[in-house]
Amino acid sequence: MSRTHGEGTILQRKDGRWQASLMLDGQRCTVYGKSRREAAAKLAELKRRAGAVLPDPGRRTVADLVDEWLRVAAPSLRPKTLHGYRRICELYILPTLGEVRLSRLEPVRIERMLSGIRARRQAQHAYMALHRACAFAVRWRWLAENPCDRAERPQHRARRPAVWSAEQVRAFLEGARDHWLYPLWLTLLASGCRLGELLALAWQDVDLDTGSIFVGETLQRVGGRVVTGEPKTASGRRSVTLPVEAVQVLRQQRGRQVLAGLATGLVFPNTEGKPLHHSTVEHALRRECDRLGLPPLTPHGLRHLHASLLLAEGVPLPAVSRRLGHADPSITARVYSHVLPGRDPGAQAIGRALK
């Protein structure tokens, strides 16, 4: 192989022909010639017609890339997502690769960095963050290709959340009825909403007459600050109809707030009328499960339980997907495929054909 600065890669094939390659907009373009000079001429013409400028990282380092990527991408990222990227970069990417020049950012360096992260989920997050940063570098022509594409992606298999039986659900609803967070837990279970969506829920978005709530915001804590924003996707903005039991509990919740003078507008504030901490809800739920002798469940587990119960009752997948606010029913099918072992239309169809 022979390479001259500014002309791409030129090499001679086993069949005697010369091959010249060049990365253009993330795609590898290849031309051939009987001689090296002919291949180089064809490559020069290809660059001329495409107006190509060869990638040039200069003396930029991975730290330079990360800094510029986060600055440029910040307006389009949710605050919690941006905070997560920064933390992943500070903890894992920059200490190992920060001083490495982009021109020397090879897959082997990336894999060494990833292998040093014990938690596979964190390693996967680090890979995704670096991959996105390098994608920007390709767009900016700092890199010819994304080196993460040639590095092995860490595998992480999330543990499937526990799902209570119908008896366990009844035991929880009966045993936790007097807990001050019971209205929130019941609404999580009855609506399938995310915890952040209910923590941001205001009474102006609750219609007790029709028994529905409108989900239009989500509450997160980023760096100790309360941040309220829109759901991740357009599908996240949705109306959810509640069962009678949940509506009754919300009426009682409203009455208690009026008597207590909590005029914050939030449906589920803390005892001082301020936004609840996610950790407060999660820790209290874990303690209540332990007190009742039930398998531990997180607030997100109540959302998972909601979907699992609906699917087990035969509610159509698109309807469940809409309640959850998923962007596409295929997401719901992938997450909850274990709940549908007996509803495979392929198995039903072949069964009819064999009769």
C-alpha positions in Angstrom: 0.0 0.0 0.0 1.2 3.5 -0.8 -0.3 6.7 0.6 0.5 10.3 -0.3 -0.8 13.2 1.8 -4.0 14.6 0.4 -4.8 11.8 -2.1 -6.6 9.2 0.0 -5.5 5.5 0.0 -4.0 3.8 -3.0 -3.1 0.1 -3.1 -2.4 -2.6 -5.6 -4.8 -5.5 -5.7 -3.8 -9.2 -6.2 -5.1 -9.1 -9.7 -2.6 -6.4 -10.6 -5.1 -3.5 -10.8 -4.6 -0.4 -8.6 -7.4 0.7 -6.2 -7.9 4.2 -4.8 -10.3 4.9 -1.9 -11.6 8.1 -0.3 -14.2 8.8 2.4 -16.8 11.3 1.3 -19.6 12.3 3.7 -19.1 9.1 5.7 -19.2 6.8 2.6 -16.1 5.1 1.1 -15.7 5.8 -2.6 -13.4 3.5 -4.7 -12.0 3.8 -8.2 -9.7 1.5 -10.1 -6.9 1.9 -12.7 -4.4 -0.2 -14.6 -1.6 1.8 -13.1 -1.0 3.7 -9.9 -1.0 7.0 -11.9 -4.3 6.2 -13.5 -5.9 5.3 -10.1 -4.6 8.6 -8.6 -5.9 10.6 -11.6 -9.4 9.0 -11.2 -9.4 9.8 -7.5 -8.4 13.4 -8.1 -11.2 13.7 -10.6 -13.6 12.2 -8.1 -12.5 14.7 -5.5 -12.8 17.6 -7.9 -16.3 16.7 -8.9 -17.5 16.2 -5.4 -15.7 19.3 -4.1 -14.2 17.1 -1.5 -11.9 18.4 1.2 -10.0 15.6 3.0 -10.6 15.3 6.7 -8.0 17.1 8.8 -8.1 16.9 12.6 -5.0 18.9 12.9 -3.7 18.8 16.5 -7.2 18.4 18.0 -7.6 15.9 20.8 -10.5 13.9 22.0 -11.0 16.5 24.8 -11.3 19.2 22.1 -13.9 17.1 20.3 -16.0 16.4 23.4 -16.0 20.0 24.4 -17.1 21.2 21.0 -19.7 18.4 20.6 -21.3 19.1 23.9 -21.4 22.9 23.2 -23.0 22.4 19.8 -25.4 19.6 20.7 -26.6 21.2 24.0 -29.5 23.2 22.5 -31.0 20.0 21.1 -30.6 17.8 24.1 -32.8 17.4 27.2 -31.1 18.8 30.3 -30.9 15.4 31.9 -29.4 13.8 28.7 -26.8 16.6 28.5 -25.9 16.2 32.2 -25.6 12.4 31.6 -23.3 12.8 28.6 -21.1 15.3 30.5 -20.8 12.9 33.5 -20.0 9.9 31.3 -17.3 11.9 29.5 -15.8 13.2 32.8 -15.8 9.8 34.5 -14.6 7.5 31.7 -13.7 9.1 28.3 -11.6 12.1 29.2 -9.4 10.5 31.9 -8.3 7.8 29.4 -8.6 9.3 25.9 -8.8 13.1 26.6 -5.2 13.8 25.5 -5.2 11.5 22.5 -5.1 13.2 19.2 -8.0 12.5 16.9 -5.6 11.4 14.2 -4.5 8.6 16.6 -7.9 7.6 17.9 -7.9 4.0 16.9 -10.5 1.3 17.7 -8.0 -0.5 19.9 -7.6 2.5 22.2 -11.4 2.8 22.4 -11.8 -0.9 23.3 -9.1 -0.6 26.0 -11.0 2.4 27.5 -14.2 0.4 27.5 -12.7 -2.7 29.0 -11.6 -0.7 32.0 -15.2 0.1 32.9 -16.5 -2.6 35.2 -20.2 -1.9 34.9 -21.3 -3.0 31.4 -24.2 -0.6 31.3 -21.8 2.3 32.0 -19.4 1.0 29.4 -22.3 1.0 26.9 -23.1 4.6 27.8 -19.5 5.6 27.3 -19.4 3.9 23.9 -22.6 5.7 22.8 -21.4 9.1 24.0 -18.0 8.7 22.2 -19.8 7.4 19.1 -22.0 10.4 18.9 -19.1 12.8 19.4 -17.2 11.1 16.6 -20.2 11.3 14.3 -20.0 15.1 14.7 -16.3 14.9 13.9 -17.0 13.1 10.7 -19.6 15.7 9.7 -17.1 18.5 10.5 -14.4 16.6 8.5 -12.2 16.2 11.5 -12.3 12.4 10.9 -12.7 10.4 7.8 -14.8 7.7 9.5 -16.1 7.0 12.9 -13.5 4.8 14.7 -16.2 3.5 17.1 -17.8 1.7 14.2 -14.8 -0.6 14.2 -14.7 -1.0 17.9 -16.7 -3.7 19.7 -19.7 -2.3 21.3 -20.2 -3.4 25.0 -23.2 -5.6 25.5 -25.5 -5.1 28.4 -28.7 -7.1 29.1 -31.0 -5.2 31.5 -32.6 -7.3 34.1 -36.3 -7.8 33.5 -38.4 -5.9 36.1 -40.4 -8.0 38.5 -44.1 -8.3 37.7 -46.5 -8.9 40.5 -49.3 -11.4 40.3 -53.0 -10.2 40.6 -52.9 -11.3 44.3 -49.8 -9.3 45.0 -51.3 -6.2 43.3 -54.4 -6.5 45.5 -52.2 -7.0 48.6 -50.3 -3.8 47.8 -53.4 -1.7 47.1 -54.9 -2.9 50.4 -51.8 -2.7 52.5 -50.5 0.7 51.3 -53.8 2.5 51.3 -53.0 4.7 54.3 -49.5 5.8 53.1 -49.3 9.4 52.1 -47.8 8.5 48.7 -50.5 6.0 48.0 -52.4 8.4 45.6 -49.2 8.7 43.5 -48.4 5.0 43.5 -52.0 4.1 42.5 -51.9 6.7 39.7 -48.6 5.3 38.4 -50.1 1.8 38.3 -53.5 3.0 36.8 -52.0 5.3 34.2 -48.7 3.7 33.1 -47.1 7.2 33.3 -43.5 7.8 34.0 -42.7 9.1 37.5 -41.4 12.4 36.1 -44.6 12.9 34.2 -46.8 12.6 37.3 -44.4 14.7 39.4 -44.9 17.5 36.9 -48.7 16.9 36.6 -50.7 20.1 37.5 -54.4 20.2 38.5 -55.1 22.2 35.4 -54.3 19.1 33.4 -56.7 16.9 35.4 -60.3 16.5 34.4 -62.0 14.7 37.2 -65.4 14.8 35.4 -64.1 12.7 32.4 -61.5 10.9 34.5 -58.6 11.8 32.4 -55.2 13.5 32.7 -53.2 15.3 30.1 -49.4 14.6 30.1 -47.6 17.5 28.7 -44.5 17.9 30.9 -42.0 15.9 32.8 -40.0 16.8 35.9 -36.4 15.9 36.3 -33.6 16.8 38.7 -30.4 17.8 37.0 -27.4 18.7 39.2 -29.6 19.3 42.2 -32.0 21.6 40.2 -35.6 20.9 39.3 -36.1 21.1 35.6 -39.4 20.8 33.9 -39.6 20.1 30.1 -41.6 18.4 27.4 -41.7 14.6 27.1 -39.0 12.9 24.9 -41.2 12.6 21.8 -44.4 14.0 20.4 -46.2 10.8 21.4 -45.3 11.5 25.0 -47.8 14.4 25.0 -51.0 12.5 25.5 -54.3 12.1 27.4 -54.7 9.1 29.6 -58.1 7.9 30.9 -58.1 6.6 34.5 -60.2 3.9 36.1 -62.9 5.0 38.6 -60.8 3.9 41.6 -57.9 6.3 40.6 -60.3 9.1 39.9 -61.8 8.7 43.4 -58.3 8.8 45.0 -57.5 12.0 43.0 -60.7 13.6 44.3 -59.6 12.8 47.8 -56.1 14.1 47.1 -57.5 17.4 45.9 -59.7 17.7 49.0 -56.8 17.1 51.3 -54.7 19.8 49.6 -57.5 22.3 49.8 -57.9 21.7 53.5 -54.1 21.9 54.0 -53.8 25.1 52.0 -51.3 23.6 49.5 -52.0 25.9 46.6 -48.9 24.9 44.5 -50.9 23.6 41.6 -49.1 20.3 41.6 -51.1 17.1 42.0 -48.4 15.2 43.8 -46.2 17.7 45.8 -44.3 16.9 49.0 -45.6 17.7 52.4 -44.4 21.3 52.0 -46.1 21.8 48.6 -42.8 21.6 46.7 -41.9 19.1 43.9 -41.2 15.7 45.1 -37.8 14.0 44.8 -37.7 10.9 42.6 -35.6 9.3 45.3 -38.2 10.0 48.0 -40.8 8.1 46.0 -38.5 5.2 45.2 -37.2 4.7 48.7 -40.6 4.9 50.3 -42.0 2.4 47.8 -39.1 0.0 48.5 -39.8 0.2 52.3 -43.5 -0.3 51.8 -42.9 -3.4 49.6 -40.6 -4.8 52.3 -43.2 -4.1 55.0 -45.9 -5.9 53.1 -43.7 -8.8 52.2 -43.8 -8.1 48.5 -41.1 -8.4 45.9 -39.4 -4.9 45.6 -40.7 -2.7 42.8 -39.6 0.7 41.6 -41.9 3.5 40.4 -40.9 2.5 36.8 -41.8 -1.0 37.8 -45.4 0.1 38.4 -45.4 1.5 34.8 -44.1 -1.8 33.6 -46.7 -3.6 35.7 -49.4 -1.5 34.1 -48.4 -2.4 30.6 -48.0 -6.1 31.5 -51.4 -6.3 33.1 -53.1 -4.7 30.1 -51.3 -7.0 27.6 -52.1 -10.1 29.6 -55.8 -9.0 29.5 -55.7 -8.9 25.7 -55.6 -5.1 25.3 -54.3 -4.4 21.7 -50.7 -3.5 21.5 -51.2 -0.1 19.8 -53.6 1.0 22.6 -51.1 0.1 25.3 -48.4 1.9 23.3 -50.5 5.0 23.2 -51.1 4.9 27.0 -47.4 4.6 27.6 -46.5 7.4 25.2 -44.2 5.3 23.1 -43.2 6.7 19.8 -44.0 3.5 18.0 -45.8 0.2 19.0 -42.7 -1.7 18.0 -41.0 -0.3 21.0 -43.7 -1.6 23.2 -43.6 -5.0 21.5 -39.8 -5.2 22.1 -39.9 -4.2 25.7 -42.9 -6.4 26.6 -42.4 -9.4 24.3 -42.2 -11.7 27.3 -45.8 -10.9 28.2 -47.0 -12.1 24.8 -45.7 -15.7 24.5 -49.1 -17.1 23.5 -50.2 -14.3 21.1 -47.8 -14.9 18.3 -49.9 -14.5 15.1 -47.4 -16.6 13.2 -47.9 -19.6 15.5 -51.7 -19.2 15.2 -51.5 -19.0 11.4 -49.4 -22.1 11.0 -51.7 -23.9 13.4 -54.7 -23.2 11.3 -52.8 -24.3 8.2 -51.9 -27.6 9.7 -55.5 -28.5 10.7 
